[in-house]
Amino acid sequence: MMTCTSGTIESLCESIVTRQSTEDSDLCTYSMQNRPPIWNELSHVYQLDFGGRVTLESAKNFQIELKGKQVMQFGRIENHMYTLDFEWPFSCVTAFAVALANVTQRLK
């Protein structure tokens, strides 16, 4: 299970202790989790629905949800080629950072 936190530059620069002690601590930060795959009885594998955007199976494929809504997906489309789709609250930099962290985590 992967959990990521995103928010504004100002909110991420504050310490977690400071953010938790304020009443509006969740106004600028968002805690998101990856969507768990669903077991496919026919093929006996876990799968995610990428809406046709991801064409190859890979342990690096993932989707991230915020309050039950998909806000990011990353997956393999060819050998050594991946696709990255994202929307708010991710920026280009944060989405790429999460994808890069996921890929490098799997290289160990």
N, C-alpha and C positions, 0 to 999 in steps of 0.2 A: 504494500500500500504506500503510495506516495502522497505526501501533503506538501502544498506550497502556499506561501503567503505573499500577497502583492498589495501594493498601495501607493500612495503618493510619495514622492521623495522625502517630503517633510515628515510624514508618518513613519517611514522606514528608518529615518535617521535617528528618531527618538528611541530610547531604550525600551525593551519589552516591559520592564518593571514599571517605568513611567507610564507607558500606554495602558497597562492593566490597572493602574491606580486612578485613572481618570474616568469620568462617567461616559465620555464619548469615545472610548477606546476602540470601538468597532466601526466608527464612522469612516475611517480612512484606510483600514486594513481589511483584507479579505482572506479567509482561510478556505482553500479549495482542496479537493481530493480527486484522485484518479477514479474513473468509472470502472467498476469491476467487470470483467468479461463474463459472458453468459455461456454455459455449457451447451454444446450442440450434440444432441444424442445421435444424429445421423453420422457425423464425421468423427465423433468422440474427441473433440478439441474445444478449448475455450475460445470464444470469438467476441469481437467488438464490431458494431455496425459503423463503418466509416463513410457510408453514403456513396461508395464508389471512388472515393478520393485516395484510398490506400489499396494497392493491388497485390502486395506480397505479404506473407506472414513473417513476423519478426518479433522477437522478445522485446525489441525496442519500441514497438508500436504502443501508443497510449492515448487516452483521452482524459481531460480534466473537466470537472464540473464545479459550478458555483451555485449552490442552492438548487441542485437538481437540473440545472441547465448547462449544456456543454459549452465551454468557452475556449477550449483549445484541443487540438488533436495533432498528433505527430505520427507518421508512419512511412514505411518503406514502399516505394513505387517501382524501383528497379534496383539492380545490384549497385551498391554505393550511392544510391539516390533516394532522398526522402522528401516528403512534403510536410509543411507546417502551416496549419490554419489556426487563427486565433482572433479573438475579439476582446472588447473591454471586459475586464479591467487590465488586460495585458497590453503592453506596448511591444513594439518590434524587439526591443532590447531584452525585456523580461521574458517574452515568449522564447526567444532564441536561447537565453540563458537556461531556462528550464529544460528545453530540448537538449542542449549541450550537456547539462548535468546528467540527464537521463542516459544519454549515449555513453558518456565517459564512465558512469557508474557500472554499466554492463561490460565494459572492457576489462575490468579487474579480474 
